[in-house]
């Protein structure tokens, strides 16, 4: 009798659970119907990029299977702009419901690197089953972007103790190799701050003189040691003397690191000679894309540009390479890009002295030229973009979308400087810095 009651109880419990799931599914279906009727039609016909982005962001509150399936379908549509795909990935990555997460997992299957946007969402979920796949992708990925995302994903799982010594050794190899794609080097160096091991500290010490990685290296050293040397490579090296073979890291908490780094940044007050319009020079292979339109005569903006360029070029050491691209299109020296030798810098300074503003503001043409001819050939990792007006040859929406695609392909940081008071031009430059992970400076 008791056995019969137990069976009946189990069956009843399963039935209740099933009915609850059915009720939830019905509720989600009704909710999706009510939400989608207006939003999907607007997405089909809306041409304003900023409006489409806001519509996609509204999906963040619709955390269930139907919503996730629709967004996954948009990711698979080649006509969906890159900037919209990026927001979709962020929304999918923020979903917590089992149905939504299962939809992402099913869509990505065993093809992790075929859609970097889906991969980004998958990584954000912190799925513990992903570790083996991400480890494989980090080592064997066919594209630098996929490899970089895999390394980032493993870091986001926040379980460094479960990663093998072989993995950490691979990170060291990628970080130290100047021929490795810059995005992979940056992600590898970021990850080393989580390895509580002497070799992590030793590697980061060796990267303090690397123009591309020095900031990331000293951030990692501060996290692993709690020391206050910050931007001073000299003080770090002085501290390291005598510890080369017997140092045990004493990492500080994330909260303590955030507090200490904010304090040290305030103390430093950006006291670094290598700056361009107040933005610290970071990276190794630098491209300066500069507005040379007629409006640069206003308020002697072109003279200010010349002064900044002259000082910046003089400060660059031979470990850097750089090029100057002016729009309307001119580049120096001789449509080239080279190491910052004394001879090359002399030619660049001569070119700067001859700058005379003219014409309009074909920013779209300059961006296309940079990313089609210079960035991939010269392995550019950082761009400094300066302008005083809105693009004259393309719409802001098209330009931002194009740059979002370039970020996914090349991961080049773009810092922007805007001179003047054109509200549209300022907004464009601010958006570019945001989408390309750079800093924005406005000089009225």
N, C-alpha and C positions, 0 to 999 in steps of 0.2 A: 504493500500500500504506500509506504513512504517512498519507495522507488518510483512508483507511478506518479506520486505528487511531485517528486523531483523532476521527472521528465516533463511533466506538464508545465512546471515552473520555468524550466529552461526554454521549452518551446514558446511559452507565453512571452518570456523575456526577449527572445529572438524576434518574435513577431512585433513586439513593441518597438524594438530597435529599428526593425525594417520600416515600420510605419513612420517613425520619426525621420528616418532618412528620406523616405518618399515625400513627407511633408516639407522637409527642407528643400528637396529638389524642386517640388512644385512651387515653393515660395521663391526660390532663386529664378525659376523660369518666368514667373509673373514679374518679378523685379527687373529681370533682364528685358522683358518685353516693354515695360514702362520706360526704362532708361534708354533703350536702344532706338525706339521709334523716332525720337527727335535727334539724337546725337549722330547716329550713323548717316542719316540723310545730309546733315550739315557737313560731315566729314567728306562725303562724296563730292560735294559741290564747292566747298570752301577753298579759296585760292590763297588767302592770306595766311602765311606760314605761322605767324605768332598765334593766330586764332586756332589753327589746327593743333598746335602744341598744347594750348590750354584745354581744348576738347579732349585730347588724349589724357592729360593729367586728371581730368574729371573721372576717368576710369579707376583711379586709385581707390575710390570708395566702393567699387563694384567687385569685391573680392570673392569670386565664385567661378565655376567652370566655364559657363557660357561666355563671360567677359574675357577670360584668359584665352579661350579658343579663338575669339574674334581678333584679339590683339596679335596672337601668333600668326593668324592668317595675314594680317597687315605686314608683319615682318617678312613673310614669304613673298610678298608682292614687290617686284623689282621697281615698280613705279613709286613706292613709298619713299619720300625723301629721307636722307641720312639723318637729318636733325630730328625728324619725327620718329625714326626707328630708335634713336638713342633714348628718347623719352619713353617710348613703349617698353624698352628693355628695363628702364628704371621702375616703371609701374609694375611690370611682371615680377621683377626682383623683390618688390615690396609686398607682394601677396603672401598671406599666411594660411589661407584655407587649403585643406588637403586636395580639393578638387583642382584648384588653380595650379598648385605646385605639381600635381600629377600630370596635368596637361603640358606644362613646360618640360617635365622630365621625359614624357612620351614623345614630344615633338623633337627633342634633341637626340633621343635614342643613342646610338653609338657613333653619331656623326658630330662630335663635339665642335670641330673647327670649321664646319661648313657654314655656320651662321654665328658670327661673333656677337651679335646682339642677343640671340638666345643663350649663348654661352655666358654672357654677362648676367642675365637673369638667373640662370642655373647656379652660377657661382654665388650670387647674392643670397640664395636660399640656404647656403651652408650645408647642403646635403652630405651627410657623412659617407654615403656610398660613392660620392664623387671623387674621393681621395685617389683611388687607384687610377681612375680615368684622367684626372688632372695631372698626376705624376707622369703618366705616359705621354700626355699632350705636352707637358713642359719639356720633356726630353726629345720627343719625336714629332712635334707639331710641324706642319708643312709651311706655316706662315709665322713671321715674327709676332704679329698681333695675337694670334692664338696662343703662342708660347707665353707671351707676356701676360695674357689674361689668366692662363693656367697658373703661373707663379703667383699672381695676385690672388687668385682663388684659394690656393693653398694657404696663403697668409691669412685670408679672411676666415678660414676654418678655425684659426686661433688654437691650434693644437700642435705647436712645434715639436713637442716631445715625441710625437708619433711619426715624425719624419726621420728617415735614415741618415746616417753619416754621409752616405753616398750622395744623397740629394743636396746636403749642405755643401759638399765638395764641388758639386756641379754648379751651385750658385756662385761660389768663389771663382770658379773658372770663367763663368760668363761675365761676372762683374769686372774681373781683371783684364779680360781680353778686349783690347780696343777695336778689334775687327768685328766683335759681336754687335748685332743691331742695338742701337742706343736705347730703345724701349725695353729690351730684355735686360740690358745692363742696369738700368734704373730700377726695374722691379726686383732684380736679384739683390741689389744693394739695399733696397728698402727691407727686404726679407731678412737680411743678416742681423738686423737689430733684435730679432726675436730668438736668436740662437745664443743661449747662455754658454758660450764656449770661448776659450782663448783665441782660437783661429778666426772667429768672427771679428774680434777686436783687432787682431793683427792685420786682417784683410782691410778693414775700414781705415786703419792707420795708413796703410799703403795707398789708399785712394784719396787722401786729403789734398794731394797736388793734382788730381785729375779734374780739369775744368768742368767736365760734364757731371761728375759724381761728388765733388767736394762737399756741397751742401748736404746731400743725402748722407754722406759718410759721417760728417760731424754730428748730424742729428742722431744717427745710430750710435755713435760713440757716447754722446750725452745720455742716451737712454740706457746703454749697457753699463755705464760707469758712474753716472751722477756728477761727473766733473763739470766745471764751469768755463772751460776754455773756448767754447763756441767757435767763432770764426778764425781764431788764431791757430794756424797750422804749426807755428813755431812753438806755442805753449803746449799744444798736444804732444809734439815730438819730444819736448823737454820732459814732460810728465812720463812719457813712455820709456825713457832711458832707464835701463836696469830692469825693466819689466818684460822684456821681449820673450823670455822663455819660461816665466813662472807666474803669469798674471791670471787670476781667477776673476771673471766679471762679477760685479755686484749691481745687477740691473735695478732701476727704480720703477715704480708703478707708472701706469699710463697717466694717472692723475698728477703725480709728482712731476713727471716729464712735461706735461702740458704747462704746469705752473712755472717750472724752471725755465723752459724754453721761452715763454712769454717774457719773463724777467730778463733773460739774457739778450733777447731781441731788443728790448727797450734800452738796455745798457749800451748795446752796440750802436744803436741809432744809425744803422746802415753806414757805418764808418768804413767804407770800402772805396778805393780810388777808381775801380773799374765799374763805372756806371754810365748809363745812357739815359738822359732826362730823368735821373733819380731811380731808375730801375737797374738793379745790380746785374752785371754781366754774368750769366750762367751758361753752361754748355761749352762745347769745344768747337763745333763747326757752326758759325754764326752768319746769318743772312740779314742784312738791313734793307727793308723795302721802304722807300722814302718818297713822299709826295713832293713833286717838283713843278706843280701846276702854278699858273700865274697868280693865284690868290696867296701864294706863299710870300709875295712881296708885302702883303698887308702886315703892319706892325713889325716889319723886319723879321718875320718868322724864319725866312731862309738864312738870315745871318745867325739867328739862334741855333738853327740846325747845323750850320757850318762849325760854330764854336763847339757844340756837343760832339760832332763827328771828329773834329781835330783832337780833342782831348781823349776821346775813347780809343781812337786808332793808336795814338801814342802810348797808351797804357797796355795794349795787348802784347803779351809775350809770344814767343815762337811756338808755344804748345797749342796756340789757337790757329784756326783758319777762318777766313771771312770773305764776304763779298758784298758789294753795294749794288742795289737795283733801284733805279729811280723810275717813277712814272709821271708823265709820259716816258716810255721805255728808254732807259739808258742803263748800262751796267759798267762796272769798273773793276779792275783795270782790263780793258780790251775784252769785255764780255766774259770775264774770267772769275775765278774763285781760287784763292791760294792761301798758303801758310803765311802767318804774320811775320815774315822776315823783314829786315830793315828796308830792303829794296822794294818789296811789295807794298809796305806801308808808305814808303816815299811816293810811289806811283798813285796810291790811293789819296794821299794828302794833296797831290797835285790836281787830281780830279776834283776833289772837294772844293779847292780854290776856284775852279772854273764853273761851279754850279750857278746857273742863271734860270730862274723859274720861267715857265712858259706853258701855255696850253691848258687843257682841262684836267680831270681827275679820273683817268681810266684804271681804277683800282682792280676791277675784275680781270682786265688784261694782265696786269702785273702779277696777280695771284696765280692765274693760269700759267704764266711763263715760269714763275718760281717753282711751282709744284710739278710741272711737266718736264722742265729742263735742268733745273739747278738742284732741287731738294734730293731727288733719287740719285743723281750722279755724284754729288758732293757729300752725301750722307749728312745733310744739314739736320741739326737737332734743335736749334733755337732760332726764331725769327723775331726781329724787332721791327714793327710796322708803325710808321708815322704818317699822319695825314691831317689836313685842316678842313676837310669838306666831305660831302657825301659822294659816293661813286657816280661817275658820269656815264658809264658804259654798261651798267647792269643794275638790277633791283637789289635792295638790301636783302630781301628774302632769298633770292637765288644765290647770292654770294655767301650768306650764312649757311645755307644748305650744302653748297659746294665745299665749304671749309669743314663742315661736319664729316663729310665723306673723306676728305684729306686726312683728318685726324684719325679716323679708323684705319686708314691705310699706312700712314707714316708716323703718327704720334709725335709730331713736331710742335713744341711749345711756341705759341705766338704771344708776345707782349705787345701791347698797343699804346701809342701816345697820340692824343688828339689835341691839336692847337686850335683855339678860336671858340666861337659861340654858336655854330650850326648844330641845332638840337638833333636833327636826323643823323648827321655825320657822327656826332658824339655817340648816339645810341648804337650805331653800326659798329663802331670801334669797341664799345663796351661789350657788345654781344660776341664779337670775334674773340676777345680775350677770354670771355667766359667759356665758349665752346672749345677753345684751343688751350685751356688750362694755363693761361698766362695772367699777367698783371695789367691793369689799365690805369693810365695816368692822364688826367685832363689838365691842360695848361691854358687858362682863358686868354 
